[in-house]
Amino acid sequence: MEDSGAFERPTQDEIGTDIGSLFRGAVRLVIEKVLQEEVRELVGARRYERMASRKDHRNGSYFRGLLTSMGYIQVAVPRARESGSPTEIIGRYRRRSAEVDRMVTAAYVEGVSTRDMSRVTGALMGEEISRSTVSRVTKVLGEQVEALRREQIAGPVPYLYLDATFLDARWARKVENVAALVAYGVTMDGHRRLLGVSIGTEESEASWSELLGQLVERGLSGVQLVIADEHRGLVQAVRHHLPEAQRQRCIVHLERNVLTKVPHRLRGRVAGQLRTIFEAPDLADARRRLRVFAGGLGQQVPEALRCLEEGFGAATQYFSFPEEHRIRIRSTNGLERLHGEVKRRIRSIGAFPDRDSALRLITAVALQTTRIWSDRRYLDMSLLKSVTATEAAA
């Protein structure tokens, strides 16, 4: 007699569910097998085995829930009467595998908020984790903060870039706008290197002085040029800690300051002439182009002209350095891009619960963003050596 029932092909979801269950079962069996071997080492004998060398006796087992990358599983954990349970594999109080914690930390750094993390883990592993759990897990980022803060700076750093960005963090039970100060440099091998990150209650001489003091204590030396904006507190801190270094005012910041004093209808023309001035082949030609601007369009915007003339000297220090370096040492655009990445990652967070959590995330983002720097030479520093030798001979 033929079977009249039609064969129903399983759906893709059903196949995925069965495979997921199979893998979770395999993970559970492997973990339990390893735990049994560990408890055998604690006892000194196999189950029901009589040996004079026995050190302990088994005392049943208990179930422990564990969240893994394959999903949530229940593991039977064996124990001994005197020695207790084996803890090296899954930890004494651990409720998640180490790879899950790494995934949560990586997602947090990528911009997933503590609020959204539960939906992510629920979709991927079938188990949601709380915001407080995410906060505890991501505290491991504090190790990166300490590692960067203690890392010694070996060798001279001819070019030092300084800039700040701002974010909201809770401070004394109130959300305040605080400053994230970032420093990176170009070493004698031509590579960029992240040197320090700190959180200040505001961008001030005290906050910049604290960061620069830490860098000097860690071995910062050989700084020939500091590239930064014209913030008064920053300028004073640089003079105190790096008195022999020249200071390059970021031309992008100067151009923005000048354009704020220009009517909207003239900003395009003024911006074009500003670029022409700072793209001059040498300082003498830049001064000539400034005079041309002052005698022409600059007469229509006297306040903007005055701002440009006052900042011109500090903004043209790059002409003292190799021509091939000038386009990269006349502004803090490299830090601006880093700040943009930080802003993108923290947009979903809103206000940080405290300044320490802000420092942890910003440092992690900065380290991740700048990791590619070691693979690319930013500047040919042999050109700087030749210029220095020529000046010394003269």
Secondary structure as UniProt FT lines:
FT   HELIX           12..43
FT   TURN            47..48
FT   TURN            52..53
FT   STRAND          58..68
FT   TURN            69..70
FT   STRAND          71..80
FT   TURN            81..83
FT   TURN            88..90
FT   HELIX           98..109
FT   TURN            110..111
FT   HELIX           114..125
FT   HELIX           131..137
FT   HELIX           138..140
FT   HELIX           141..150
FT   STRAND          159..171
FT   TURN            172..173
FT   STRAND          174..186
FT   TURN            188..189
FT   STRAND          192..200
FT   HELIX           205..217
FT   TURN            218..219
FT   STRAND          225..228
FT   HELIX           232..241
FT   TURN            243..244
FT   STRAND          246..249
FT   HELIX           251..259
FT   TURN            260..261
FT   HELIX           264..266
FT   HELIX           267..278
FT   HELIX           283..295
FT   HELIX           297..300
FT   HELIX           302..315
FT   HELIX           317..320
FT   HELIX           323..325
FT   HELIX           326..329
FT   HELIX           333..346
FT   TURN            347..349
FT   HELIX           355..369
FT   HELIX           370..375
FT   HELIX           382..393
//
